[in-house]
Amino acid sequence: MRFKRKRKNTLIVIIAVIVGLIAFVSWQNNSITINEIVFKNDKIPEAFNGYRILQVSDLHNKEFGNKQNSILEKIETINPDIIVITGDLIDSNNTDIDAAMELINGTIDIAPIYYVSGNHEAWSGSYNNLKSKLEEAGVIVLDNEKTEVIKDNHSIDIIGLSDPSFNEADSREYGDNIQTENLLNNLVEQNNYFKILLSHRPELFDIYSMSDVDLVFSGHAHGGQVRLPFIGGLIAPDQGFLPKLTEGIHTSNNTSMVISRGLGNSIIPIRIFNRPELIVVTLSP
């Protein structure tokens, strides 16, 4: 009897541990965090003091509640001035444009949306369809384009780079990305405007920091997918093991880069110590 009781207790403990792990993994993959950053720069016009920029990145088809209602509630609460989307709205392994557009259609009335593509858009074979739907919804697509945001007769520039996967010369993994560098240099005007760059890949920070851009928004690294306490991300695409550029804000020369941990997953289906993230950057002169 004592042996049976001990075995029963052991089984209860094992079941409890398994249930706890499942609950933890579910929470890690579905509970969105909001990361607030105040960014100060002398080139920011006074009219943009307190201007709130919401960054959304790497959705990968993921759905947060029925018709994205969970994430839409958070975005409404944030009440941003603009929304920037830094690629991989869809996933090339199981492309679901409808899930992406549910998020877009729910946010386009909250604030203007500026978007650049990611590598999964390039790999999906469905990008033309997605781009058409985005533009029909009112999204400003900035693949190798730039635009001005004007407030009270003052302006800032927003520049967008398409993912290097779209550029034949840069499509090789770990390539030299010469075409991306040339595209960026051609898009950056030599003026005193505060310049924001939207570009999916953080590992190209050296290229960004050699240009005249002030603030970069990127994603792609998924926060390192699994984050180790006191160490950081475990692995990231195009950076390998123990990558350096997976989250937060980084500065080189006169350029700062904000890296989103993103919202969804692709090849690796789970996140550990790495909850989905929305980033809110508030500008300050």
C-alpha positions in Angstrom: 0.0 0.0 0.0 2.8 2.4 0.9 4.5 1.7 -2.5 1.2 2.4 -4.3 0.7 5.6 -2.4 4.2 6.8 -3.2 3.8 6.0 -6.8 0.5 7.9 -6.9 2.1 10.9 -5.2 5.0 10.8 -7.7 2.5 10.7 -10.6 0.6 13.7 -9.2 3.8 15.7 -9.0 4.8 14.8 -12.5 1.4 15.8 -13.8 1.5 19.0 -11.9 4.9 19.8 -13.3 3.8 19.1 -16.9 0.6 21.3 -16.4 2.8 24.0 -14.9 5.2 23.9 -17.8 2.4 24.0 -20.4 0.9 27.0 -18.6 4.3 28.8 -18.4 5.0 28.2 -22.1 1.5 29.4 -23.1 2.0 32.6 -21.0 5.4 33.2 -22.5 4.1 33.0 -26.0 0.8 34.8 -25.6 1.1 37.5 -22.9 2.2 40.7 -24.6 4.6 43.1 -22.9 4.8 46.8 -23.6 8.3 48.3 -23.5 8.3 52.1 -23.1 11.4 54.1 -24.3 12.0 57.8 -24.2 14.3 58.9 -27.0 16.1 62.2 -26.7 17.8 63.9 -29.6 18.6 67.6 -30.4 17.3 67.2 -34.0 13.8 66.4 -32.8 11.6 69.4 -33.5 9.7 70.9 -30.5 6.4 70.1 -32.2 7.3 66.4 -31.9 7.9 66.6 -28.1 5.9 63.7 -26.6 5.3 62.1 -30.0 4.6 58.4 -29.5 5.7 55.8 -32.0 4.4 52.2 -31.6 6.6 49.5 -33.2 5.0 46.2 -34.3 7.3 43.5 -35.7 7.4 39.8 -36.7 3.8 38.9 -36.3 4.3 35.7 -38.4 0.6 35.1 -38.8 0.1 34.9 -35.0 -3.4 35.6 -33.7 -3.9 37.2 -30.3 -7.5 36.4 -29.5 -10.5 36.3 -31.8 -9.8 38.7 -34.7 -6.7 40.0 -32.9 -8.9 41.5 -30.2 -6.3 41.1 -27.4 -3.5 43.0 -29.1 -5.9 45.6 -30.5 -7.1 46.4 -27.0 -3.5 47.1 -26.0 -2.8 49.3 -29.0 -5.9 51.3 -28.3 -4.7 51.9 -24.8 -1.3 53.0 -26.0 -2.9 55.5 -28.4 0.2 56.1 -30.5 0.7 59.0 -33.0 2.0 56.6 -35.6 2.6 52.9 -35.9 5.7 51.4 -37.6 5.7 47.8 -38.7 9.2 46.3 -39.3 8.5 43.2 -41.4 7.4 39.6 -41.3 3.7 40.2 -40.8 3.3 36.9 -42.5 5.2 33.6 -42.3 6.5 32.0 -45.5 6.0 28.4 -44.1 2.3 28.8 -43.7 1.2 32.2 -45.1 -2.0 33.6 -43.7 -2.6 37.1 -45.1 -6.0 37.3 -43.4 -4.5 37.1 -39.9 -2.1 40.0 -40.8 -4.9 42.1 -42.3 -7.1 41.6 -39.2 -4.4 43.4 -37.2 -4.0 46.1 -39.9 -7.7 46.7 -40.3 -8.1 47.0 -36.6 -5.3 49.5 -36.1 -5.5 51.7 -39.2 -8.2 53.9 -37.6 -6.0 54.3 -34.5 -3.0 55.9 -36.1 -1.2 56.1 -39.5 0.8 52.9 -40.3 4.2 52.9 -41.9 5.5 49.5 -43.1 8.6 47.8 -44.5 8.9 44.2 -45.6 10.8 41.3 -44.0 12.5 38.2 -45.3 9.4 36.1 -44.9 7.5 38.5 -47.2 10.2 37.9 -49.8 10.1 34.1 -49.3 6.4 33.8 -49.2 5.6 34.3 -52.9 2.6 36.3 -51.8 4.1 39.7 -51.2 2.4 41.4 -54.1 -1.0 40.3 -52.8 -0.1 41.4 -49.3 1.3 44.8 -50.4 -1.9 45.4 -52.5 -4.1 44.7 -49.5 -1.9 46.9 -47.2 -2.1 49.9 -49.6 -5.9 49.4 -50.1 -6.2 49.6 -46.3 -4.3 52.9 -46.2 -0.9 51.6 -45.0 2.1 53.6 -46.2 4.5 51.0 -47.7 8.1 52.3 -47.5 10.1 49.6 -49.3 13.0 51.6 -50.5 11.0 54.8 -50.1 10.9 57.8 -47.9 8.3 60.2 -46.7 7.8 63.2 -44.4 5.7 63.4 -41.3 4.6 67.0 -40.7 3.3 68.4 -37.5 2.7 72.1 -36.9 4.8 73.1 -39.9 7.8 71.0 -38.7 8.9 67.7 -40.3 10.7 64.5 -39.6 11.8 62.0 -42.3 10.8 58.3 -42.3 12.9 56.1 -44.6 12.1 52.4 -45.3 14.4 49.7 -46.7 12.9 46.5 -48.2 14.5 43.3 -46.9 17.7 42.3 -48.6 16.0 39.1 -49.7 14.3 41.1 -52.3 17.6 42.4 -53.7 19.3 39.9 -56.0 22.8 41.2 -55.1 22.1 40.8 -51.4 20.1 37.6 -51.4 23.1 35.4 -50.4 23.2 34.6 -46.7 25.9 36.6 -45.0 26.4 38.5 -48.2 28.1 41.9 -48.4 24.7 43.8 -48.7 26.2 46.4 -51.1 22.9 47.0 -52.7 21.2 47.7 -49.4 24.0 50.1 -48.5 23.7 52.0 -51.8 19.9 52.1 -51.5 20.1 53.7 -48.0 22.7 56.2 -49.1 20.5 57.3 -52.0 17.4 57.6 -49.8 19.1 59.7 -47.0 19.0 63.4 -47.9 21.7 65.7 -46.4 19.5 67.9 -44.4 19.0 68.7 -40.7 15.7 66.8 -40.4 15.4 64.1 -37.7 15.6 60.8 -39.6 13.9 57.5 -38.7 14.8 54.3 -40.6 12.6 51.3 -40.8 14.6 48.2 -41.7 13.9 44.6 -40.7 17.4 43.4 -40.0 19.4 44.5 -36.9 22.6 42.7 -38.0 23.1 45.5 -40.6 23.6 48.1 -37.9 27.1 48.9 -39.1 25.5 50.1 -42.4 22.8 52.1 -40.7 25.2 53.8 -38.3 27.4 55.0 -41.2 24.5 56.8 -42.7 22.9 60.0 -41.5 19.9 58.4 -39.8 19.2 59.1 -36.2 16.8 56.3 -35.1 16.4 52.8 -36.5 13.5 50.4 -35.9 14.2 46.7 -36.6 13.2 43.2 -35.6 14.0 39.8 -37.2 16.0 38.4 -34.2 12.9 37.4 -32.2 14.7 38.3 -29.0 17.0 35.4 -29.4 13.9 33.1 -29.2 15.1 31.6 -25.9 16.6 34.1 -23.5 19.0 32.9 -20.8 19.0 34.8 -17.5 22.1 37.2 -17.3 23.2 36.1 -20.8 20.5 37.1 -23.2 19.3 35.6 -26.5 20.3 32.1 -27.4 20.1 32.1 -31.2 19.0 34.6 -33.9 18.8 34.4 -37.7 21.9 35.7 -39.4 23.7 36.2 -36.1 24.0 32.6 -34.9 24.5 31.6 -31.2 24.6 34.1 -28.4 23.7 37.0 -30.7 24.4 40.6 -29.6 21.6 42.4 -31.3 18.3 40.9 -30.1 16.4 43.5 -28.1 16.5 47.0 -26.6 18.2 50.1 -27.8 21.8 50.2 -29.2 23.9 53.2 -30.2 26.8 53.6 -32.6 28.2 56.8 -34.0 25.2 59.1 -34.0 22.7 56.4 -34.7 20.5 54.5 -32.2 18.7 51.3 -33.1 15.6 49.9 -31.3 15.2 46.1 -31.8 11.8 44.6 -31.2 11.6 41.0 -29.8 8.6 40.7 -32.0 5.2 39.0 -31.5 5.2 35.6 -33.3 7.4 32.6 -34.1 8.5 30.8 -37.2 10.8 27.8 -37.3 11.1 27.5 -33.6 7.5 27.4 -32.3 8.1 28.6 -28.7 9.6 31.5 -26.7 11.2 31.1 -23.3 11.8 34.1 -21.0 11.0 36.1 -24.1 7.4 37.3 -24.2 5.9 38.9 -27.3 6.6 42.6 -27.3 5.2 46.0 -28.4 7.6 48.9 -28.2 6.5 52.5 -27.6 9.1 55.2 -28.3 8.3 58.7 -27.1 10.3 61.4 -28.8 11.9 64.2 -26.7 13.9 67.2 -28.0 
